[in-house]
Amino acid sequence: MVSYPQPADHTLTTRRPASVTSRSTTTRRHRSSRSQTGGASFRPQNEFPNFAQTGDVEIVINADGQEKRYMLHRLILAQCSGFFEASTSEDWSRAQAQGVTSTVGPPSSGLAKIGEDDEYGREAGRPTLPVAAPRDRHRWRYELDWGNKDDELPLLVQKPATSSLFGGDQTYRPPAAPSKSTTTASNGFFRSFTAMQSAAHIPHQAPDNDLIRDYDNLFRVFYNYPPNLDPLNIAESYIQCKSLLNLADIYDALEVVGPRIDHHLLQFQSRLWKQIAKYPPSYLKLGYLARSRVIFSEALIHVVGQWPAGSNQLRNHVPEAVFDLIEDKAEELAERQLKTEGKLFRLTLTTPRGERVTPTNSYLDWLALSLFRQWVIENTSPPPPLPPKTPNANQPSPRTQQQNKPSVSPGHLYRLLYSAGPAYLPHDELKRFLKSSKAFGAESGGNPEYRRDELKKFERRMDEVKLMAKEIVRPLMKSYLELDLGRDSPGTGMGLGYLTCTRLEDADFPWD
């Protein structure tokens, strides 16, 4: 430090300009904030989507007048996609080896070394990287081919490789040194601005074109970047996810893209479960492509419960293994329903001596069982068809077709039975049934008190029958859905009209 004598009449210390201070102190003080962006040591971009220094696969996407270029790595593309693994292999690749000159750092003749950098590197203990010698690199180039017909899918086709992403030689050329006439203020502003740009996080903007967006998302997933998908509108997000999965299926990259789609859709939680309940066949296909166990299981439960309602939407649109799985689960569910209905019909009451009730030993209890069985029959089987009133006996009337359907869907029926309350066979209906019975009140000689006691006894016995029926249908009331059915109380018409007790084991998933 150069010191200067101070006059005796001055009490304040006069600071000298920074240029008078020692060289090492200035270098240490300002080195951490120095930006290399846009300065004399500027290098070409070497980050996604343009690895200008290390990339060896050039991809050009043209759609609707828009163009998107990528310079990526064969190693990463081959690991994520079977298409790129095969097309860049020695046996199938049509790319020809070209002598492409590339360097790791700037050449020594391009710019004179700065003394400050050398001194700082030695002081910090950083070794000086030698300039790499030119070497030959094998390159591949792909362009999006739209085909000759309108119904053809656009695919990436391998073309003869060029020496650079933008044409010309790949040899690194540093920019010219800045002019000495540039003022210090302008240099400081430029460095601050470039440093701010390099430090700020600028979100990636998704392209407007859907096809370019899908390819961009595909390559972003390959490099472990999150795809640009709608985070708010689940309907729009479904369309984007489906389009991306179809593209990944073409290039044999479902194993890499599927988990990303699964993670994105599961963030919607309850909105996703409601959408799956509305469109189960669509989400079943999406869950299969994404290899999502949660989405696939949720959609399959809805599909099996409504089977064969969605068979036309799934036939020839899903693999045979998925279709066979649906049919097997639907047969298992139908068999469980038949066993449950058989138990309901065999349900009976006993007398205090342990005998089954009959019209001779307990007529009132027998009436309660008869009414319950009749109610089950009316709600589980269609009524007999009415005789046709049209001249053509082979063509049933609309009235006949309407009456051939059960009055209550299987899901509502078993939920009513599980409620074991006044949701079915209420007090008024029991009272009307007893009044229509000739034996009701016959022994009492028309005594109203006696008839009220008989009605209370009849209701108690019916409640016992309902409790036994509840235990019979309990296994069918298990729900393996993620959808919350807590608000779907029986009798309100808001519950699902089918059973949701289908369960998928680990060995049932078709991709395992």
C-alpha positions in Angstrom: 0.0 0.0 0.0 1.4 3.4 -1.0 1.0 5.9 1.8 1.0 9.7 1.5 1.7 12.3 4.2 -1.4 14.1 5.4 -1.4 17.9 6.1 -1.7 18.8 9.8 -4.8 20.9 9.3 -6.8 18.0 7.8 -8.7 15.6 10.0 -10.3 13.4 7.3 -8.4 10.7 5.5 -8.3 11.0 1.8 -8.9 7.7 0.0 -6.9 7.1 -3.1 -8.4 5.6 -6.3 -8.6 1.9 -6.6 -5.9 1.8 -9.2 -3.3 2.8 -6.7 -4.0 -0.2 -4.5 -2.1 -3.4 -4.8 -2.9 -5.8 -7.6 -3.6 -8.9 -5.6 -6.1 -7.1 -3.3 -8.1 -5.8 -6.2 -8.2 -9.2 -7.8 -9.4 -11.0 -4.7 -12.0 -8.4 -3.9 -13.8 -8.3 -7.3 -13.1 -11.7 -8.7 -16.3 -13.3 -7.2 -18.7 -10.9 -9.0 -17.0 -11.0 -12.4 -19.2 -12.4 -15.1 -17.9 -14.5 -17.9 -21.1 -14.1 -19.9 -20.6 -11.9 -22.9 -17.0 -11.0 -21.9 -13.8 -11.9 -23.6 -14.0 -15.5 -22.4 -17.5 -16.2 -23.8 -18.2 -19.7 -25.0 -21.0 -21.2 -27.1 -24.1 -22.4 -25.3 -23.7 -25.9 -23.9 -27.0 -26.6 -22.2 -30.4 -27.9 -23.1 -31.6 -27.7 -25.8 -28.4 -26.8 -27.6 -25.3 -28.6 -26.4 -23.1 -26.9 -29.0 -19.8 -28.1 -27.5 -20.6 -31.7 -26.6 -23.8 -32.6 -28.6 -23.6 -35.1 -31.4 -27.2 -35.6 -32.5 -28.9 -32.7 -34.3 -32.7 -32.8 -34.5 -34.8 -30.3 -36.5 -38.6 -30.1 -35.9 -40.6 -28.1 -38.5 -44.4 -27.7 -38.1 -46.8 -25.0 -39.3 -44.0 -22.6 -40.2 -42.3 -23.0 -36.9 -38.9 -24.6 -36.4 -37.2 -26.0 -33.3 -33.6 -27.2 -33.3 -31.8 -29.4 -30.8 -28.3 -30.5 -30.4 -28.4 -33.4 -28.0 -26.3 -36.4 -27.0 -26.6 -39.9 -28.5 -25.8 -41.6 -25.2 -28.8 -40.0 -23.4 -31.2 -40.4 -26.4 -30.2 -44.1 -26.8 -30.7 -44.8 -23.0 -34.2 -43.2 -23.1 -35.5 -44.3 -26.5 -35.4 -47.6 -28.3 -35.8 -45.7 -31.6 -32.6 -43.7 -31.1 -30.8 -46.7 -29.7 -31.5 -48.7 -32.9 -31.1 -45.8 -35.4 -27.7 -44.7 -34.1 -26.2 -48.2 -33.7 -23.5 -49.4 -36.0 -25.7 -51.9 -37.8 -28.6 -49.6 -38.6 -27.3 -46.0 -38.5 -27.0 -44.4 -41.9 -24.9 -41.5 -40.6 -21.4 -41.3 -42.0 -18.3 -40.5 -40.0 -17.2 -36.9 -40.7 -14.1 -35.2 -39.5 -15.6 -32.5 -37.3 -13.1 -30.3 -35.5 -14.1 -29.4 -32.0 -12.2 -28.1 -29.0 -12.9 -28.1 -25.3 -11.7 -24.6 -24.7 -10.7 -21.6 -26.8 -7.5 -21.9 -28.8 -4.4 -20.2 -27.6 -4.1 -17.9 -30.6 -7.6 -16.5 -30.3 -7.0 -14.3 -27.3 -4.1 -13.2 -25.2 -4.0 -14.4 -21.7 -4.8 -11.9 -19.0 -2.4 -11.6 -16.1 -5.0 -11.3 -13.5 -6.6 -14.7 -14.4 -3.3 -16.5 -14.4 -2.4 -15.0 -11.0 -5.8 -15.8 -9.5 -5.7 -19.3 -10.8 -2.3 -20.0 -9.3 -3.3 -18.4 -6.0 -6.5 -20.4 -5.7 -4.7 -23.6 -6.5 -6.7 -24.3 -9.7 -4.8 -26.1 -12.4 -4.7 -24.6 -15.8 -6.7 -26.8 -18.3 -4.7 -27.6 -21.4 -6.3 -26.8 -24.7 -7.7 -30.0 -26.2 -6.4 -31.1 -29.6 -8.9 -31.4 -32.4 -10.6 -34.7 -32.7 -13.1 -36.4 -35.0 -16.6 -36.9 -33.9 -19.4 -39.0 -35.3 -22.6 -37.0 -35.9 -26.3 -37.8 -36.6 -29.0 -35.6 -37.9 -32.8 -36.1 -37.8 -35.5 -34.1 -39.5 -39.3 -34.4 -39.0 -40.8 -36.0 -42.2 -44.5 -35.4 -42.8 -44.8 -38.1 -45.5 -46.7 -37.9 -48.7 -50.2 -38.6 -47.4 -52.4 -36.6 -45.0 -53.1 -39.6 -42.8 -49.4 -40.4 -42.2 -47.9 -39.6 -38.9 -44.9 -37.3 -39.0 -41.7 -39.1 -37.9 -38.1 -38.3 -37.4 -36.0 -39.4 -40.4 -32.2 -39.6 -40.4 -30.5 -37.3 -42.8 -26.8 -36.8 -43.7 -25.2 -35.0 -40.8 -23.8 -31.5 -41.1 -20.7 -30.3 -39.4 -22.5 -27.8 -37.1 -25.9 -27.1 -35.7 -26.2 -23.9 -37.8 -23.9 -25.0 -40.6 -20.3 -24.3 -41.2 -17.3 -25.3 -39.2 -17.6 -26.4 -35.6 -14.3 -25.0 -34.5 -14.7 -22.6 -31.7 -14.0 -19.0 -32.5 -14.0 -16.5 -29.6 -15.5 -13.0 -30.2 -13.2 -10.0 -30.9 -11.7 -8.3 -27.9 -13.6 -5.2 -26.8 -12.4 -1.8 -28.0 -10.2 0.2 -25.7 -12.4 3.3 -26.3 -15.3 1.8 -24.4 -15.9 3.7 -21.2 -15.6 2.1 -17.8 -19.2 3.0 -17.0 -20.5 1.1 -20.0 -18.4 -1.9 -19.2 -19.7 -2.0 -15.7 -23.3 -1.8 -16.8 -22.8 -4.5 -19.4 -21.2 -6.9 -16.9 -23.9 -6.3 -14.3 -26.6 -6.8 -16.8 -25.2 -10.0 -18.2 -24.6 -11.3 -14.7 -28.2 -10.6 -13.8 -29.4 -12.5 -16.9 -27.2 -15.5 -16.1 -28.3 -15.6 -12.4 -32.0 -15.1 -13.0 -34.2 -18.1 -13.4 -36.2 -17.6 -16.6 -39.0 -20.2 -17.0 -39.1 -22.2 -20.2 -41.9 -21.0 -22.6 -43.9 -23.8 -24.2 -44.2 -23.6 -28.0 -47.6 -22.7 -29.5 -47.7 -25.6 -31.9 -48.9 -28.9 -30.3 -46.5 -31.1 -32.2 -43.5 -29.0 -31.4 -44.7 -28.9 -27.7 -44.8 -32.6 -27.6 -41.4 -33.1 -29.0 -40.0 -30.4 -26.7 -41.6 -32.2 -23.7 -40.2 -35.5 -24.9 -36.6 -34.2 -25.0 -37.1 -32.3 -21.7 -38.1 -35.6 -20.0 -35.0 -37.3 -21.5 -32.8 -34.7 -19.8 -34.7 -34.9 -16.5 -36.5 -31.6 -17.0 -40.3 -31.3 -16.0 -42.5 -31.3 -19.1 -44.6 -28.2 -19.8 -48.1 -29.4 -19.0 -51.2 -27.5 -17.9 -51.1 -27.5 -14.0 -54.6 -26.1 -13.5 -57.1 -27.4 -16.2 -57.2 -31.1 -15.8 -59.1 -31.6 -19.1 -56.5 -29.7 -21.0 -53.8 -31.5 -19.1 -55.3 -34.9 -20.0 -55.1 -34.0 -23.7 -51.5 -32.9 -23.4 -50.5 -36.0 -21.5 -52.2 -38.3 -23.9 -50.5 -36.7 -26.9 -47.1 -36.9 -25.2 -47.6 -40.6 -24.3 -48.6 -41.4 -27.9 -45.4 -39.8 -29.1 -43.4 -41.6 -26.5 -45.0 -44.9 -27.6 -43.9 -44.2 -31.2 -40.2 -43.8 -30.1 -40.3 -46.6 -27.5 -39.8 -44.2 -24.5 -42.8 -45.0 -22.3 -40.7 -46.3 -19.5 -39.1 -42.8 -19.2 -42.1 -40.6 -20.0 -44.7 -42.6 -18.1 -43.5 -41.8 -14.5 -43.5 -38.1 -15.4 -47.1 -38.2 -16.6 -48.1 -40.2 -13.5 -46.5 -37.6 -11.2 -48.2 -34.7 -13.0 -51.7 -36.1 -13.0 -51.6 -37.3 -9.4 -51.1 -33.7 -8.3 -54.8 -33.1 -9.2 -55.9 -35.5 -6.5 -59.7 -35.4 -6.0 -60.3 -33.7 -9.4 -58.5 -36.5 -11.0 -60.7 -39.2 -9.3 -63.8 -37.4 -10.4 -62.6 -37.2 -14.0 -61.7 -40.9 -14.0 -65.3 -41.7 -12.8 -66.7 -39.7 -15.7 -64.4 -41.1 -18.4 -63.1 -44.5 -17.2 -62.2 -46.0 -20.6 -60.2 -43.0 -21.6 -58.2 -42.9 -18.4 -57.8 -46.7 -18.5 -55.9 -46.4 -21.8 -53.9 -43.5 -20.5 -53.0 -45.3 -17.3 -51.8 -48.3 -19.3 -49.5 -46.2 -21.5 -48.1 -44.3 -18.5 -47.7 -47.5 -16.5 -49.5 -45.8 -13.6 -50.8 -48.3 -11.1 -53.0 -45.8 -9.4 -54.7 -44.4 -12.5 -55.0 -47.8 -14.1 -56.6 -49.4 -11.0 -59.0 -46.5 -10.5 -60.2 -46.6 -14.1 -60.4 -50.4 -14.2 -62.7 -50.6 -11.1 -65.1 -48.2 -12.8 -64.9 -50.2 -16.1 -65.5 -53.5 -14.5 -68.4 -52.2 -12.4 -70.2 -51.0 -15.6 -69.2 -53.8 -17.8 -70.1 -54.4 -20.7 -71.1 -50.7 -21.1 -67.6 -49.6 -22.2 -66.6 -52.6 -24.3 -67.1 -50.8 -27.6 -64.6 -48.0 -26.5 -62.0 -50.5 -25.4 -62.2 -53.3 -28.0 -59.4 -53.1 -30.5 -58.0 -50.0 -28.7 -56.2 -51.7 -25.8 -53.9 -54.7 -25.8 -55.5 -58.2 -25.6 -54.0 -58.7 -22.1 -55.9 -55.6 -20.8 -59.2 -56.7 -22.4 -58.8 -60.2 -21.0 -58.1 -58.8 -17.5 -61.4 -56.7 -17.7 -63.4 -59.7 -18.7 -61.9 -61.9 -15.9 -62.6 -59.3 -13.2 -66.2 -58.8 -14.6 -66.8 -62.5 -14.4 -65.5 -62.6 -10.8 -67.7 -59.7 -9.8 -70.8 -61.3 -11.4 -70.1 -64.6 -9.6 -69.9 -62.8 -6.3 -73.2 -61.1 -6.9 -74.9 -64.4 -7.7 -73.6 -65.9 -4.5 -74.8 -62.9 -2.5 -78.2 -63.1 -4.1 -78.4 -66.8 -3.2 -77.6 -66.0 0.4 -80.3 -63.3 0.5 -83.0 -65.7 -0.7 -81.9 -68.3 1.8 -82.1 -65.9 4.6 -84.6 -67.0 7.3 -85.8 -66.3 10.9 -86.2 -68.8 13.7 -88.7 -69.3 16.5 -87.7 -69.2 20.2 -87.3 -73.0 20.0 -84.8 -72.7 17.1 -87.1 -73.8 14.3 -87.4 -72.0 11.0 -90.5 -69.9 10.7 -93.4 -71.2 8.7 -97.0 -70.1 8.2 -98.0 -72.6 10.9 -95.6 -71.8 13.7 -95.1 -68.0 13.2 -97.3 -66.5 10.5 -96.3 -62.9 11.2 -92.6 -63.7 10.9 -93.2 -65.7 7.8 -94.9 -62.6 6.3 -91.9 -60.5 7.0 -89.6 -62.9 5.2 -92.0 -63.2 2.3 -92.2 -59.4 1.9 -88.4 -59.0 2.0 -87.8 -61.8 -0.6 -90.4 -60.2 -2.9 -88.7 -56.9 -2.7 -85.3 -58.5 -3.5 -86.8 -60.3 -6.5 -88.4 -57.1 -7.9 -85.1 -55.2 -7.7 -82.7 -57.9 -8.9 -84.5 -59.4 -11.9 -86.5 -57.7 -14.7 -90.2 -58.2 -14.8 -91.6 -60.6 -17.3 -92.2 -59.1 -20.8 -95.7 -57.9 -21.6 -97.5 -59.5 -24.6 -96.8 -57.5 -27.8 -99.6 -55.3 -29.0 -98.2 -54.7 -32.4 -98.9 -56.9 -35.4 -95.2 -57.8 -35.6 -94.7 -60.2 -32.7 -90.9 -60.3 -33.2 -90.5 -56.5 -32.5 -91.1 -55.7 -28.9 -92.8 -52.4 -28.0 -90.9 -49.6 -26.3 -93.0 -50.2 -23.2 -91.8 -53.8 -23.1 -88.1 -52.8 -23.5 -88.5 -50.3 -20.7 -90.0 -52.8 -18.3 -87.3 -55.4 -19.0 -84.8 -53.4 -16.9 -84.6 -53.8 -13.1 -86.0 -50.8 -11.2 -82.8 -50.3 -9.2 -79.2 -50.7 -10.4 -77.1 -53.3 -8.6 -74.9 -50.7 -6.9 -78.0 -48.9 -5.5 -79.6 -52.1 -4.5 -76.7 -53.4 -2.4 -76.1 -50.0 -0.9 -79.8 -49.9 0.2 -79.5 -53.4 1.7 -76.3 -52.3 3.5 -78.0 -49.3 5.0 -80.4 -51.5 7.0 -82.7 -48.6 7.8 -85.9 -47.0 6.5 -84.4 -46.3 3.1 -86.3 -49.4 1.8 -89.5 -51.1 3.2 -90.3 -48.1 5.5 -93.0 -47.9 8.1 -95.9 -46.9 5.8 -95.2 -49.6 3.3 -95.2 -52.2 6.1 -98.5 -50.9 7.4 -100.1 -51.1 4.0 -98.9 -54.6 3.6 -100.3 -55.7 6.9 -103.7 -54.0 6.2 -104.0 -55.9 3.0 -103.4 -59.2 4.8 -106.6 -61.0 5.8 -105.0 -62.5 8.9 -104.0 -59.1 10.3 -106.1 -58.4 13.3 -108.4 -61.3 12.8 -107.7 -62.8 16.2 -108.2 -59.5 17.9 -111.7 -59.0 16.6 -110.9 -55.6 15.3 -109.1 -54.3 18.5 -106.9 -51.3 17.4 -104.5 -51.7 20.3 -103.9 -55.2 19.4 -103.3 -54.2 15.7 -100.7 -51.6 16.8 -98.8 -54.3 18.8 -98.8 -56.6 15.8 -97.5 -53.8 13.6 -94.6 -53.1 16.1 -93.7 -56.8 16.3 -93.8 -57.0 12.5 -91.4 -54.0 12.2 -89.0 -55.5 14.8 -88.8 -58.8 12.8 -88.3 -56.9 9.6 -85.4 -55.0 11.2 -83.8 -58.3 12.2 -84.1 -59.4 8.6 -82.5 -56.1 7.4 -79.6 -56.5 9.8 -78.9 -60.1 8.6 -79.0 -58.8 5.0 -76.5 -56.1 5.8 -74.0 -58.7 6.9 -74.5 -60.7 3.8 -73.8 -57.8 1.4 -71.0 -56.3 3.5 -68.2 -57.9 1.3 -69.6 -56.2 -1.8 -69.6 -52.8 -0.1 -65.8 -52.6 0.1 -64.5 -49.9 -2.2 -61.0 -49.8 -3.5 -61.4 -46.5 -5.2 -59.5 -43.4 -4.3 -62.7 -41.4 -4.9 -64.4 -40.4 -1.7 -67.9 -42.0 -1.5 -68.6 -40.6 2.0 -71.3 -38.2 0.7 -73.0 -40.9 -1.4 -75.5 -42.0 1.1 -78.0 -44.7 0.0 -81.3 -43.5 -1.2 -80.2 -40.0 -2.2 -79.5 -41.0 -5.8 -76.0 -39.6 -5.6 -74.2 -43.0 -5.2 -72.5 -44.9 -8.0 -74.9 -47.3 -9.8 -72.3 -50.2 -9.8 -70.1 -52.0 -7.4 -66.5 -50.9 -6.7 -65.2 -53.9 -4.8 -62.8 -55.0 -7.6 -59.3 -55.3 -6.4 -56.1 -55.6 -8.4 -53.2 -57.6 -7.1 -49.6 -57.0 -8.0 -49.6 -59.9 -10.5 -52.7 -58.5 -12.3 -51.0 -55.5 -13.9 -50.5 -56.4 -17.6 -47.1 -54.6 -17.9 -45.6 -56.7 -15.1 
